[in-house]
Amino acid sequence: MEYLNLKALTASVVYSVLGIAILMISFYVFNRLTPGTLRREILEEHNTALAIIAAAFMLAVALIISAAIHG
């Protein structure tokens, strides 16, 4: 079982959970800084531009977190 390295697996899980938590916190801050609520604007008002901006923000933060974790 040399393919299964418990230390690497544990580190991977911890970093994944940490990255997801940071992403959720940063999206919450982004939601609080924008006027109105993103949920209402995207789902009820069909604001496509705001949905694209929110998705781009999440991708950018995910790339930053990924680069920070992998060095």
ZAFIKOL-562687 format. One record per atom (N, C-alpha, C, O, CB): residue in three letters; chain; atom name; x, y, z. Coordinates in nm, 2 decimals. Glycine has a CB too. Example, Ala and Ser with C-alpha at 12.3 -4.5 7.8 and 13.67 -1.06 7.14 Angstrom:
% ZAFIKOL-562687
res_chain_atom_xx_yy_zz
ALA_A_N_1.32_-0.57_0.78 .
ALA_A_CA_1.23_-0.45_0.78 .
ALA_A_C_1.32_-0.33_0.78 .
ALA_A_O_1.42_-0.33_0.85 .
ALA_A_CB_1.13_-0.45_0.90 .
SER_A_N_1.28_-0.22_0.71 .
SER_A_CA_1.37_-0.11_0.71 .
SER_A_C_1.29_0.00_0.79 .
SER_A_O_1.34_0.11_0.80 .
SER_A_CB_1.41_-0.06_0.57 .
This chain:
% ZAFIKOL-562687
res_chain_atom_xx_yy_zz
MET_A_N_0.08_-0.12_0.00 .
MET_A_CA_0.00_0.00_0.00 .
MET_A_C_0.09_0.13_0.00 .
MET_A_O_0.06_0.22_0.07 .
MET_A_CB_-0.09_0.00_0.12 .
GLU_A_N_0.19_0.13_-0.08 .
GLU_A_CA_0.27_0.25_-0.09 .
GLU_A_C_0.21_0.36_-0.16 .
GLU_A_O_0.25_0.47_-0.15 .
GLU_A_CB_0.41_0.21_-0.15 .
TYR_A_N_0.10_0.33_-0.23 .
TYR_A_CA_0.02_0.43_-0.30 .
TYR_A_C_-0.06_0.52_-0.21 .
TYR_A_O_-0.08_0.64_-0.24 .
TYR_A_CB_-0.07_0.37_-0.41 .
LEU_A_N_-0.09_0.46_-0.10 .
LEU_A_CA_-0.18_0.54_0.00 .
LEU_A_C_-0.09_0.59_0.11 .
LEU_A_O_-0.05_0.52_0.21 .
LEU_A_CB_-0.29_0.44_0.06 .
ASN_A_N_-0.06_0.72_0.10 .
ASN_A_CA_0.03_0.78_0.20 .
ASN_A_C_-0.07_0.86_0.30 .
ASN_A_O_-0.13_0.96_0.26 .
ASN_A_CB_0.13_0.88_0.14 .
LEU_A_N_-0.08_0.81_0.42 .
LEU_A_CA_-0.18_0.87_0.51 .
LEU_A_C_-0.15_1.01_0.54 .
LEU_A_O_-0.25_1.09_0.56 .
LEU_A_CB_-0.18_0.79_0.64 .
LYS_A_N_-0.03_1.05_0.55 .
LYS_A_CA_0.01_1.19_0.59 .
LYS_A_C_-0.03_1.28_0.47 .
LYS_A_O_-0.08_1.39_0.49 .
LYS_A_CB_0.16_1.20_0.61 .
ALA_A_N_-0.01_1.24_0.35 .
ALA_A_CA_-0.04_1.32_0.23 .
ALA_A_C_-0.19_1.33_0.22 .
ALA_A_O_-0.25_1.44_0.18 .
ALA_A_CB_0.02_1.27_0.10 .
LEU_A_N_-0.26_1.22_0.24 .
LEU_A_CA_-0.41_1.22_0.23 .
LEU_A_C_-0.47_1.31_0.34 .
LEU_A_O_-0.56_1.39_0.31 .
LEU_A_CB_-0.46_1.08_0.25 .
THR_A_N_-0.42_1.31_0.46 .
THR_A_CA_-0.47_1.39_0.57 .
THR_A_C_-0.44_1.54_0.53 .
THR_A_O_-0.53_1.62_0.55 .
THR_A_CB_-0.40_1.36_0.70 .
ALA_A_N_-0.32_1.57_0.49 .
ALA_A_CA_-0.29_1.71_0.45 .
ALA_A_C_-0.38_1.76_0.34 .
ALA_A_O_-0.43_1.87_0.34 .
ALA_A_CB_-0.14_1.72_0.41 .
SER_A_N_-0.41_1.67_0.24 .
SER_A_CA_-0.50_1.71_0.13 .
SER_A_C_-0.64_1.74_0.18 .
SER_A_O_-0.70_1.84_0.13 .
SER_A_CB_-0.50_1.59_0.03 .
VAL_A_N_-0.69_1.66_0.27 .
VAL_A_CA_-0.83_1.68_0.32 .
VAL_A_C_-0.83_1.81_0.40 .
VAL_A_O_-0.92_1.89_0.39 .
VAL_A_CB_-0.87_1.56_0.41 .
VAL_A_N_-0.73_1.83_0.49 .
VAL_A_CA_-0.73_1.95_0.57 .
VAL_A_C_-0.72_2.08_0.48 .
VAL_A_O_-0.79_2.17_0.51 .
VAL_A_CB_-0.61_1.95_0.67 .
TYR_A_N_-0.63_2.08_0.38 .
TYR_A_CA_-0.62_2.19_0.30 .
TYR_A_C_-0.74_2.21_0.21 .
TYR_A_O_-0.78_2.33_0.19 .
TYR_A_CB_-0.50_2.17_0.20 .
SER_A_N_-0.81_2.11_0.17 .
SER_A_CA_-0.93_2.12_0.10 .
SER_A_C_-1.04_2.19_0.18 .
SER_A_O_-1.11_2.28_0.14 .
SER_A_CB_-0.98_1.99_0.05 .
VAL_A_N_-1.06_2.14_0.31 .
VAL_A_CA_-1.16_2.20_0.40 .
VAL_A_C_-1.12_2.34_0.43 .
VAL_A_O_-1.21_2.43_0.43 .
VAL_A_CB_-1.17_2.12_0.53 .
LEU_A_N_-1.00_2.37_0.45 .
LEU_A_CA_-0.95_2.51_0.48 .
LEU_A_C_-0.98_2.60_0.36 .
LEU_A_O_-1.03_2.71_0.38 .
LEU_A_CB_-0.81_2.51_0.52 .
GLY_A_N_-0.95_2.55_0.24 .
GLY_A_CA_-0.97_2.63_0.12 .
GLY_A_C_-1.12_2.66_0.10 .
GLY_A_O_-1.16_2.77_0.06 .
GLY_A_CB_-0.92_2.56_0.00 .
ILE_A_N_-1.20_2.56_0.12 .
ILE_A_CA_-1.35_2.58_0.10 .
ILE_A_C_-1.40_2.68_0.21 .
ILE_A_O_-1.49_2.76_0.17 .
ILE_A_CB_-1.42_2.45_0.11 .
ALA_A_N_-1.35_2.67_0.33 .
ALA_A_CA_-1.40_2.76_0.43 .
ALA_A_C_-1.35_2.91_0.40 .
ALA_A_O_-1.43_3.00_0.41 .
ALA_A_CB_-1.34_2.72_0.57 .
ILE_A_N_-1.23_2.92_0.35 .
ILE_A_CA_-1.19_3.06_0.31 .
ILE_A_C_-1.27_3.11_0.20 .
ILE_A_O_-1.30_3.23_0.19 .
ILE_A_CB_-1.04_3.06_0.28 .
LEU_A_N_-1.30_3.03_0.10 .
LEU_A_CA_-1.38_3.07_-0.01 .
LEU_A_C_-1.52_3.11_0.03 .
LEU_A_O_-1.57_3.21_-0.02 .
LEU_A_CB_-1.39_2.95_-0.12 .
MET_A_N_-1.58_3.03_0.12 .
MET_A_CA_-1.72_3.07_0.17 .
MET_A_C_-1.71_3.20_0.25 .
MET_A_O_-1.80_3.28_0.23 .
MET_A_CB_-1.77_2.96_0.26 .
ILE_A_N_-1.61_3.22_0.33 .
ILE_A_CA_-1.60_3.35_0.41 .
ILE_A_C_-1.58_3.46_0.31 .
ILE_A_O_-1.64_3.57_0.33 .
ILE_A_CB_-1.49_3.34_0.51 .
SER_A_N_-1.49_3.45_0.21 .
SER_A_CA_-1.47_3.56_0.12 .
SER_A_C_-1.59_3.59_0.04 .
SER_A_O_-1.62_3.71_0.01 .
SER_A_CB_-1.35_3.53_0.03 .
PHE_A_N_-1.67_3.49_0.00 .
PHE_A_CA_-1.79_3.51_-0.08 .
PHE_A_C_-1.90_3.58_0.01 .
PHE_A_O_-1.97_3.67_-0.04 .
PHE_A_CB_-1.85_3.38_-0.13 .
TYR_A_N_-1.90_3.55_0.14 .
TYR_A_CA_-1.99_3.62_0.23 .
TYR_A_C_-1.95_3.76_0.24 .
TYR_A_O_-2.04_3.85_0.24 .
TYR_A_CB_-1.99_3.55_0.37 .
VAL_A_N_-1.83_3.79_0.25 .
VAL_A_CA_-1.78_3.93_0.26 .
VAL_A_C_-1.81_4.00_0.13 .
VAL_A_O_-1.86_4.12_0.13 .
VAL_A_CB_-1.63_3.94_0.29 .
PHE_A_N_-1.79_3.94_0.02 .
PHE_A_CA_-1.83_4.00_-0.11 .
PHE_A_C_-1.98_4.03_-0.12 .
PHE_A_O_-2.02_4.13_-0.17 .
PHE_A_CB_-1.79_3.90_-0.23 .
ASN_A_N_-2.06_3.94_-0.07 .
ASN_A_CA_-2.20_3.96_-0.07 .
ASN_A_C_-2.24_4.08_0.02 .
ASN_A_O_-2.33_4.15_-0.01 .
ASN_A_CB_-2.28_3.83_-0.02 .
ARG_A_N_-2.17_4.09_0.13 .
ARG_A_CA_-2.21_4.20_0.22 .
ARG_A_C_-2.16_4.34_0.17 .
ARG_A_O_-2.22_4.44_0.20 .
ARG_A_CB_-2.14_4.18_0.36 .
LEU_A_N_-2.05_4.34_0.09 .
LEU_A_CA_-2.00_4.46_0.03 .
LEU_A_C_-2.08_4.51_-0.09 .
LEU_A_O_-2.08_4.63_-0.12 .
LEU_A_CB_-1.86_4.45_-0.01 .
THR_A_N_-2.15_4.43_-0.16 .
THR_A_CA_-2.23_4.47_-0.27 .
THR_A_C_-2.37_4.52_-0.23 .
THR_A_O_-2.42_4.46_-0.13 .
THR_A_CB_-2.24_4.35_-0.38 .
PRO_A_N_-2.42_4.61_-0.30 .
PRO_A_CA_-2.56_4.66_-0.26 .
PRO_A_C_-2.66_4.56_-0.29 .
PRO_A_O_-2.66_4.49_-0.39 .
PRO_A_CB_-2.59_4.79_-0.33 .
GLY_A_N_-2.76_4.54_-0.20 .
GLY_A_CA_-2.86_4.44_-0.22 .
GLY_A_C_-2.81_4.30_-0.19 .
GLY_A_O_-2.70_4.29_-0.14 .
GLY_A_CB_-2.92_4.45_-0.36 .
THR_A_N_-2.89_4.20_-0.21 .
THR_A_CA_-2.85_4.07_-0.19 .
THR_A_C_-2.83_4.00_-0.33 .
THR_A_O_-2.90_4.02_-0.42 .
THR_A_CB_-2.95_3.99_-0.11 .
LEU_A_N_-2.72_3.93_-0.33 .
LEU_A_CA_-2.69_3.86_-0.46 .
LEU_A_C_-2.79_3.76_-0.50 .
LEU_A_O_-2.83_3.74_-0.61 .
LEU_A_CB_-2.55_3.79_-0.45 .
ARG_A_N_-2.85_3.69_-0.40 .
ARG_A_CA_-2.95_3.59_-0.43 .
ARG_A_C_-3.07_3.65_-0.49 .
ARG_A_O_-3.12_3.59_-0.59 .
ARG_A_CB_-2.99_3.52_-0.29 .
ARG_A_N_-3.12_3.76_-0.44 .
ARG_A_CA_-3.24_3.82_-0.50 .
ARG_A_C_-3.21_3.88_-0.64 .
ARG_A_O_-3.29_3.86_-0.73 .
ARG_A_CB_-3.29_3.93_-0.41 .
GLU_A_N_-3.09_3.94_-0.65 .
GLU_A_CA_-3.06_4.00_-0.78 .
GLU_A_C_-3.04_3.90_-0.89 .
GLU_A_O_-3.08_3.92_-1.00 .
GLU_A_CB_-2.93_4.08_-0.76 .
ILE_A_N_-2.98_3.78_-0.85 .
ILE_A_CA_-2.95_3.68_-0.96 .
ILE_A_C_-3.08_3.60_-0.99 .
ILE_A_O_-3.11_3.58_-1.10 .
ILE_A_CB_-2.84_3.59_-0.91 .
LEU_A_N_-3.15_3.55_-0.88 .
LEU_A_CA_-3.26_3.46_-0.90 .
LEU_A_C_-3.39_3.53_-0.94 .
LEU_A_O_-3.46_3.49_-1.03 .
LEU_A_CB_-3.28_3.38_-0.78 .
GLU_A_N_-3.42_3.64_-0.88 .
GLU_A_CA_-3.55_3.71_-0.90 .
GLU_A_C_-3.54_3.82_-1.01 .
GLU_A_O_-3.63_3.83_-1.09 .
GLU_A_CB_-3.60_3.78_-0.77 .
GLU_A_N_-3.43_3.89_-1.01 .
GLU_A_CA_-3.41_4.00_-1.11 .
GLU_A_C_-3.34_3.95_-1.23 .
GLU_A_O_-3.34_4.03_-1.33 .
GLU_A_CB_-3.34_4.12_-1.05 .
HIS_A_N_-3.29_3.83_-1.24 .
HIS_A_CA_-3.22_3.77_-1.35 .
HIS_A_C_-3.11_3.86_-1.40 .
HIS_A_O_-3.09_3.89_-1.52 .
HIS_A_CB_-3.32_3.75_-1.47 .
ASN_A_N_-3.03_3.91_-1.30 .
ASN_A_CA_-2.91_3.99_-1.33 .
ASN_A_C_-2.79_3.90_-1.37 .
ASN_A_O_-2.72_3.86_-1.29 .
ASN_A_CB_-2.87_4.08_-1.21 .
THR_A_N_-2.78_3.88_-1.50 .
THR_A_CA_-2.67_3.79_-1.56 .
THR_A_C_-2.53_3.85_-1.53 .
THR_A_O_-2.44_3.78_-1.50 .
THR_A_CB_-2.70_3.77_-1.70 .
ALA_A_N_-2.52_3.98_-1.54 .
ALA_A_CA_-2.39_4.04_-1.52 .
ALA_A_C_-2.34_4.02_-1.38 .
ALA_A_O_-2.22_3.99_-1.36 .
ALA_A_CB_-2.40_4.19_-1.56 .
LEU_A_N_-2.43_4.03_-1.29 .
LEU_A_CA_-2.39_4.01_-1.15 .
LEU_A_C_-2.35_3.86_-1.12 .
LEU_A_O_-2.26_3.83_-1.04 .
LEU_A_CB_-2.50_4.05_-1.05 .
ALA_A_N_-2.42_3.77_-1.19 .
ALA_A_CA_-2.39_3.63_-1.17 .
ALA_A_C_-2.25_3.60_-1.23 .
ALA_A_O_-2.18_3.52_-1.18 .
ALA_A_CB_-2.50_3.54_-1.25 .
ILE_A_N_-2.22_3.67_-1.34 .
ILE_A_CA_-2.09_3.65_-1.40 .
ILE_A_C_-1.98_3.70_-1.31 .
ILE_A_O_-1.87_3.64_-1.29 .
ILE_A_CB_-2.08_3.71_-1.54 .
ILE_A_N_-2.00_3.82_-1.25 .
ILE_A_CA_-1.91_3.88_-1.16 .
ILE_A_C_-1.89_3.79_-1.04 .
ILE_A_O_-1.78_3.77_-0.99 .
ILE_A_CB_-1.96_4.02_-1.12 .
ALA_A_N_-2.00_3.74_-0.98 .
ALA_A_CA_-1.99_3.65_-0.86 .
ALA_A_C_-1.91_3.53_-0.90 .
ALA_A_O_-1.83_3.48_-0.82 .
ALA_A_CB_-2.13_3.62_-0.81 .
ALA_A_N_-1.93_3.47_-1.01 .
ALA_A_CA_-1.86_3.35_-1.05 .
ALA_A_C_-1.71_3.38_-1.07 .
ALA_A_O_-1.63_3.30_-1.04 .
ALA_A_CB_-1.92_3.29_-1.18 .
ALA_A_N_-1.68_3.49_-1.14 .
ALA_A_CA_-1.54_3.53_-1.16 .
ALA_A_C_-1.47_3.55_-1.03 .
ALA_A_O_-1.36_3.51_-1.01 .
ALA_A_CB_-1.54_3.65_-1.25 .
PHE_A_N_-1.54_3.61_-0.93 .
PHE_A_CA_-1.48_3.63_-0.80 .
PHE_A_C_-1.45_3.50_-0.73 .
PHE_A_O_-1.34_3.48_-0.67 .
PHE_A_CB_-1.58_3.71_-0.71 .
MET_A_N_-1.55_3.41_-0.74 .
MET_A_CA_-1.52_3.28_-0.67 .
MET_A_C_-1.41_3.20_-0.74 .
MET_A_O_-1.33_3.14_-0.67 .
MET_A_CB_-1.65_3.19_-0.68 .
LEU_A_N_-1.40_3.21_-0.87 .
LEU_A_CA_-1.29_3.14_-0.94 .
LEU_A_C_-1.15_3.21_-0.91 .
LEU_A_O_-1.05_3.14_-0.89 .
LEU_A_CB_-1.31_3.15_-1.10 .
ALA_A_N_-1.15_3.34_-0.90 .
ALA_A_CA_-1.03_3.41_-0.87 .
ALA_A_C_-0.98_3.37_-0.73 .
ALA_A_O_-0.86_3.35_-0.71 .
ALA_A_CB_-1.05_3.56_-0.88 .
VAL_A_N_-1.07_3.37_-0.63 .
VAL_A_CA_-1.03_3.34_-0.49 .
VAL_A_C_-0.99_3.19_-0.49 .
VAL_A_O_-0.90_3.16_-0.41 .
VAL_A_CB_-1.15_3.36_-0.40 .
ALA_A_N_-1.06_3.10_-0.56 .
ALA_A_CA_-1.02_2.96_-0.56 .
ALA_A_C_-0.88_2.94_-0.62 .
ALA_A_O_-0.80_2.86_-0.57 .
ALA_A_CB_-1.12_2.88_-0.64 .
LEU_A_N_-0.85_3.02_-0.72 .
LEU_A_CA_-0.71_3.01_-0.78 .
LEU_A_C_-0.61_3.06_-0.68 .
LEU_A_O_-0.50_3.00_-0.68 .
LEU_A_CB_-0.70_3.09_-0.91 .
ILE_A_N_-0.64_3.17_-0.61 .
ILE_A_CA_-0.54_3.22_-0.52 .
ILE_A_C_-0.52_3.12_-0.40 .
ILE_A_O_-0.41_3.10_-0.36 .
ILE_A_CB_-0.59_3.35_-0.46 .
ILE_A_N_-0.63_3.06_-0.35 .
ILE_A_CA_-0.62_2.96_-0.25 .
ILE_A_C_-0.54_2.84_-0.29 .
ILE_A_O_-0.45_2.79_-0.22 .
ILE_A_CB_-0.76_2.92_-0.20 .
SER_A_N_-0.57_2.80_-0.42 .
SER_A_CA_-0.49_2.68_-0.47 .
SER_A_C_-0.35_2.71_-0.48 .
SER_A_O_-0.26_2.63_-0.45 .
SER_A_CB_-0.55_2.65_-0.61 .
ALA_A_N_-0.31_2.83_-0.53 .
ALA_A_CA_-0.17_2.86_-0.54 .
ALA_A_C_-0.10_2.88_-0.41 .
ALA_A_O_0.01_2.84_-0.39 .
ALA_A_CB_-0.16_2.99_-0.62 .
ALA_A_N_-0.17_2.93_-0.31 .
ALA_A_CA_-0.12_2.94_-0.18 .
ALA_A_C_-0.09_2.80_-0.11 .
ALA_A_O_0.00_2.78_-0.04 .
ALA_A_CB_-0.21_3.02_-0.09 .
ILE_A_N_-0.18_2.71_-0.14 .
ILE_A_CA_-0.17_2.57_-0.08 .
ILE_A_C_-0.06_2.50_-0.15 .
ILE_A_O_0.02_2.43_-0.08 .
ILE_A_CB_-0.30_2.50_-0.09 .
HIS_A_N_-0.05_2.50_-0.28 .
HIS_A_CA_0.05_2.43_-0.35 .
HIS_A_C_0.19_2.49_-0.35 .
HIS_A_O_0.29_2.43_-0.39 .
HIS_A_CB_0.00_2.40_-0.49 .
GLY_A_N_0.19_2.62_-0.32 .
GLY_A_CA_0.32_2.69_-0.31 .
GLY_A_C_0.36_2.74_-0.44 .
GLY_A_O_0.47_2.80_-0.45 .
GLY_A_CB_0.43_2.60_-0.26 .
